[in-house]
Amino acid sequence: MFFMTKEIEIAPMLDLTDKHFRFFLRQICRHATLYTEMISEQALYHGDCKKLLAYQRVEQPLVLQVGGSHPDMMAQAAHLAEDYGYAAININAGCPSERVRMGDFGACLIPFPEKIADCVAQMKARTHLDITVKTRLALDSAEDIEQALHRFVDILSQAGVNKFIIHARVARLSMSPLQNRTKLPLHYDYVYRLKQAFPQLRIFINGNITSVEQIQEHLRHTDGVMIGRWAYTQPFALKDIDSVFYQDSHPCPSREDVASVMLDYIAQNADVSPSCIMRHMMGLYFGTPCAKRWRAALTTQDPAAIKAFLVQLDA
């Protein structure tokens, strides 16, 4: 698969980056790579794949993120990813939640890259897609965090992984994901040095990146940037991504343009509760004088409130 020299990605976020949010974000940013929510290997192996893996063409490039540690199930997931036309498949080796840990994947796999490598070997036998890994620097219990990170990447690169997305924090398994995200410090320099140590690999950086200027700085040291909560809470801030990083000079839509498209989308998805779509749109007017009125309109869960909001803006 062809990758740009430098690339912007939107992080997989559980219960947030579903197909409705991805459609919404595509109205603002055409080119950044999107990810599914993490889907467990068990769900794909035993569940309704058509429902779990369905997406719309406009969401591409779209990567399937899978959590798991059983080679046979992960191989089946890779096969499905290719069957359904995903751009790549990504292994979650960084989520610190207890629910994920009980499934034997996520951050608890960080000390055991050989286990992930076994999965990669069988996955590569079932797909031509790129197999990538998203992880953290190390567990906080590691004696030498940087040494642990380099060992992890070295073992998996030998297994055939050539792209790593590094959340620039350690993981503490005794903390919730929110606590991990808010209480543990960032160490971007570790990721920069990882790229220096493995220049042949594609190293992406993730963790509290909240401006175009920060993205530009990180791209001086890495091959790509993955944006997380900023994309969800302030989606319209991504309006310049296409022009700045992808040299696409198409006219930028207004917030009102985006809201109108989403009204049509809600109408076209009459079998879906409007609240399932509207909940993703709360941040569209973030930082504007009418942000509070916009959120109040969405809270009604009634598309008519969006229409009334837009009429008021035009008045």
ZAMARGU-4260 file (C-alpha; in steps of 0.2 Angstrom, whole numbers, plus 5000, padded with zeros to 4 digits):
<rodrens>
0) 5000/5000/5000 | 5006/5018/4996 | 5009/5029/5011 | 5013/5048/5010 | 5030/5053/5017
5) 5021/5061/5031 | 5004/5057/5037 | 4990/5062/5049 | 4979/5050/5057 | 4964/5051/5069
10) 4965/5039/5084 | 4954/5024/5087 | 4943/5029/5102 | 4931/5016/5110 | 4913/5022/5110
15) 4918/5037/5100 | 4925/5034/5083 | 4910/5024/5076 | 4905/5025/5057 | 4893/5040/5061
20) 4908/5050/5069 | 4919/5045/5054 | 4906/5051/5041 | 4905/5068/5051 | 4923/5071/5052
25) 4925/5067/5033 | 4915/5083/5030 | 4929/5093/5038 | 4944/5083/5033 | 4945/5072/5018
30) 4963/5065/5019 | 4968/5060/5036 | 4968/5042/5039 | 4953/5036/5050 | 4952/5021/5062
35) 4938/5011/5068 | 4935/5009/5086 | 4945/4994/5093 | 4935/4978/5089 | 4940/4962/5099
40) 4946/4946/5090 | 4932/4937/5099 | 4919/4948/5092 | 4925/4946/5074 | 4927/4927/5076
45) 4910/4924/5084 | 4900/4939/5080 | 4891/4948/5066 | 4905/4953/5055 | 4894/4963/5042
50) 4888/4974/5056 | 4905/4976/5065 | 4915/4980/5049 | 4902/4990/5038 | 4908/5007/5033
55) 4905/5020/5019 | 4917/5023/5005 | 4919/5041/5010 | 4927/5035/5026 | 4943/5028/5017
60) 4957/5028/5020 | 4951/5018/5035 | 4961/5006/5046 | 4953/4992/5056 | 4960/4991/5074
65) 4959/4974/5082 | 4962/4969/5100 | 4968/4951/5103 | 4982/4939/5106 | 4977/4922/5098
70) 4986/4920/5082 | 4971/4910/5074 | 4958/4923/5078 | 4970/4938/5073 | 4973/4929/5057
75) 4955/4928/5053 | 4953/4947/5058 | 4967/4951/5045 | 4958/4941/5032 | 4942/4950/5035
80) 4950/4967/5035 | 4956/4963/5017 | 4939/4956/5012 | 4930/4971/5018 | 4943/4983/5009
85) 4951/4991/5024 | 4967/5001/5021 | 4977/4992/5034 | 4975/4982/5050 | 4981/4988/5067
90) 4985/4979/5083 | 4980/4987/5099 | 4995/4984/5111 | 4992/5000/5122 | 4975/5001/5130
95) 4977/5000/5149 | 4959/4997/5153 | 4954/4982/5165 | 4941/4976/5152 | 4954/4975/5139
100) 4967/4967/5150 | 4954/4953/5155 | 4954/4949/5136 | 4973/4947/5136 | 4977/4961/5124
105) 4980/4980/5125 | 4994/4986/5136 | 4996/4970/5145 | 5005/4963/5130 | 5019/4976/5130
110) 5031/4965/5140 | 5028/4951/5128 | 5031/4956/5110 | 5035/4938/5105 | 5016/4934/5108
115) 5011/4948/5096 | 5024/4942/5084 | 5016/4925/5084 | 5000/4934/5079 | 5009/4944/5066
120) 5016/4929/5058 | 4999/4921/5055 | 4991/4937/5050 | 5004/4940/5036 | 4999/4923/5030
125) 4981/4928/5028 | 4983/4946/5021 | 4993/4957/5010 | 4987/4972/5020 | 5000/4982/5031
130) 5000/4975/5049 | 5004/4990/5061 | 5005/4991/5080 | 4999/5005/5092 | 5007/5004/5109
135) 5014/5015/5123 | 5032/5018/5128 | 5032/5003/5140 | 5023/4998/5156 | 5028/5010/5171
140) 5036/4995/5180 | 5049/4993/5167 | 5067/4996/5174 | 5072/5005/5158 | 5058/5012/5148
145) 5068/5017/5133 | 5077/5000/5132 | 5060/4991/5134 | 5052/5001/5120 | 5067/4997/5108
150) 5066/4979/5112 | 5047/4979/5108 | 5050/4987/5092 | 5065/4977/5087 | 5056/4960/5090
155) 5040/4965/5080 | 5050/4973/5066 | 5059/4957/5063 | 5041/4949/5063 | 5037/4960/5048
160) 5029/4976/5056 | 5036/4991/5048 | 5024/5005/5056 | 5022/5009/5075 | 5011/5022/5082
165) 5018/5026/5099 | 5007/5035/5113 | 5021/5044/5121 | 5016/5039/5139 | 5020/5023/5149
170) 5005/5013/5154 | 5000/5009/5172 | 4988/4994/5173 | 4982/4999/5190 | 4975/5015/5183
175) 4959/5018/5172 | 4962/5024/5154 | 4957/5042/5159 | 4970/5042/5174 | 4983/5035/5162
180) 4979/5049/5150 | 4978/5063/5163 | 4990/5058/5177 | 5005/5051/5168 | 5018/5063/5159
185) 5021/5063/5141 | 5039/5059/5134 | 5039/5064/5116 | 5058/5063/5116 | 5058/5044/5118
190) 5048/5043/5102 | 5060/5055/5093 | 5074/5044/5098 | 5065/5028/5093 | 5064/5035/5075
195) 5083/5039/5076 | 5087/5021/5081 | 5075/5013/5068 | 5076/5025/5053 | 5070/5011/5041
200) 5053/5010/5051 | 5038/5022/5050 | 5036/5029/5068 | 5020/5039/5072 | 5018/5049/5088
205) 5002/5051/5098 | 4997/5059/5114 | 4989/5076/5118 | 4992/5084/5101 | 4981/5099/5099
210) 4986/5111/5086 | 4993/5111/5068 | 5008/5119/5075 | 5012/5105/5086 | 5009/5093/5072
215) 5021/5102/5061 | 5034/5101/5075 | 5032/5082/5078 | 5033/5079/5059 | 5051/5086/5060
220) 5055/5070/5071 | 5043/5057/5065 | 5034/5050/5050 | 5017/5054/5056 | 5005/5061/5069
225) 4990/5053/5077 | 4977/5065/5084 | 4965/5059/5098 | 4953/5068/5109 | 4957/5085/5100
230) 4948/5078/5084 | 4933/5073/5094 | 4931/5088/5105 | 4936/5101/5092 | 4933/5093/5076
235) 4932/5109/5065 | 4950/5113/5071 | 4955/5100/5058 | 4948/5110/5043 | 4966/5115/5038
240) 4973/5098/5038 | 4970/5095/5020 | 4978/5111/5014 | 4993/5111/5026 | 4998/5093/5025
245) 4990/5086/5009 | 4991/5101/4997 | 4973/5099/4994 | 4966/5117/4991 | 4947/5112/4990
250) 4936/5126/4998 | 4934/5123/5016 | 4916/5120/5021 | 4908/5131/5034 | 4901/5124/5050
255) 4884/5127/5043 | 4889/5117/5028 | 4894/5103/5039 | 4878/5104/5049 | 4867/5104/5034
260) 4876/5088/5027 | 4873/5080/5044 | 4855/5084/5044 | 4853/5075/5027 | 4863/5061/5034
265) 4852/5059/5049 | 4837/5059/5037 | 4845/5045/5026 | 4848/5035/5042 | 4830/5034/5048
270) 4833/5017/5056 | 4846/5025/5068 | 4841/5035/5083 | 4846/5053/5079 | 4855/5054/5096
275) 4867/5041/5090 | 4873/5053/5077 | 4870/5070/5085 | 4881/5065/5100 | 4896/5066/5089
280) 4893/5083/5083 | 4893/5092/5100 | 4910/5100/5096 | 4907/5108/5079 | 4904/5125/5086
285) 4918/5124/5100 | 4925/5141/5104 | 4912/5151/5095 | 4899/5163/5103 | 4885/5151/5098
290) 4893/5135/5105 | 4881/5134/5120 | 4865/5136/5109 | 4872/5123/5097 | 4875/5110/5111
295) 4857/5114/5118 | 4850/5110/5101 | 4859/5094/5100 | 4853/5089/5117 | 4835/5089/5112
300) 4840/5074/5100 | 4828/5082/5088 | 4834/5086/5070 | 4822/5100/5070 | 4832/5109/5083
305) 4847/5109/5071 | 4836/5117/5057 | 4830/5130/5069 | 4848/5134/5075 | 4853/5136/5057
310) 4838/5147/5053 | 4843/5158/5068 | 4861/5160/5061 | 4854/5166/5044 | 4842/5178/5052
</rodrens>
